[in-house]
């Protein structure tokens, strides 16, 4: 697998890590609220109101980790696989940067 390639689609829209193959799907959002003890109706209301969940498009939670670097941007600047620590730059075509266990080791990039 070419670890330096750009990701063809946004990392956040992928289900699997293109480095280690980990599955980032963390389940249906409505079902998570049912498991917390909410009724089906209550869970659906919460999922719709806060996550845009619908029966036609049942949104799902992701295990993908968003990393914020406030020196660059007030929001997510990097995405990281929770299993292999593969890290992608949000600002430059989701370029693969490497595998970093420590946030401080991620090379600084700019959103411009």
N, C-alpha and C positions, 0 to 999 in steps of 0.2 A: 504494500500500500504506500503510495506517495504521500509522505507526511507534510510536504511543503505546499501541496496544492491548495488552491482557494476552494472554499465550499461553494457549490453551485447555487444553493438556496440559503436563505437565512438559517443560521444555526438553530434559532428558536423554533423553526418549522420542521426540523428533522426529528426523527424518533430515535435514531441510533447514532452513536459516536462513530465518526468515520476513521478514528484512530484505533480504538480498542473494541468497538462493536457493542458497547454497553447500551442497554435499552433505557432511554430516559423517560419513558412513559410511567407516570405515577398514579394512573387511574382516573376514572370519571369523577368530575368534581361533585356532581349531585350525589353519587354513591358514597363519597367521603363524608358528606353531611348526614346521610342516612346511618352510616356506621358510627357516627358520633351520638346517635340517639334521636335524631330528628325524624319526624314522620316523613313519608314520601313527599307530601304537599309542602311541608316546611322546608325540606331540603331543596326542593325545586325552586321555591321562592328565593331562598338565599343564593343558590347557584345562578339563577337568572339575574338577580339584582347586583351581585358583586362580580360575577365572572362572565356574564353574557351567555350562560348555558341555555340551550334550547333542545327540544327533542330532535329537531332536524340537524342541529350542529351541537352535539354534546361535548363541550369543551372538557379538556383533561388537564390534570396537573402534570408538571414536568419536574424531573430531578435535576435538570440543567441548572448550574449555579451562575447567577449574575454577580459580577464583581464591580463595585463602584470605586472609582479613584477620584476623590473630590478635587485633586490638583488638575485633573483633565476636564471633568464634566460632572454636573450634579445629576447623576443617573448611572445606568449601567454602561461601562466602557469595555468590559471583557466578559466573555462567556466561558465557562469551564465545565468539563466533564467531571462529575463527582467520583468516578471510578479510577480514571487514569491521570487526572489533572491536566489533560490537554486543554490548552487555552487559545481562544480566538479573539482577535481584535475586532470590535464592533464597527469601527470607523473605516477600515480599509478593505472592504470586500470580504469580511469575515476571514481574514488571512490567519492561517495556523501559525502561532508564535512559538510553540514548544510545550513542554510539560513542566509545570511549576507547582510545587507543593506550598511554597511560601509566596504570598501576595507581593512582598517587597522585591522578589526576584523577577517579576514580570517586567519586560522592557517597556519603558514609557513610550506611548504613542500620542498622537494628537488627533483630535477629531477633524482637523483641517488638512 
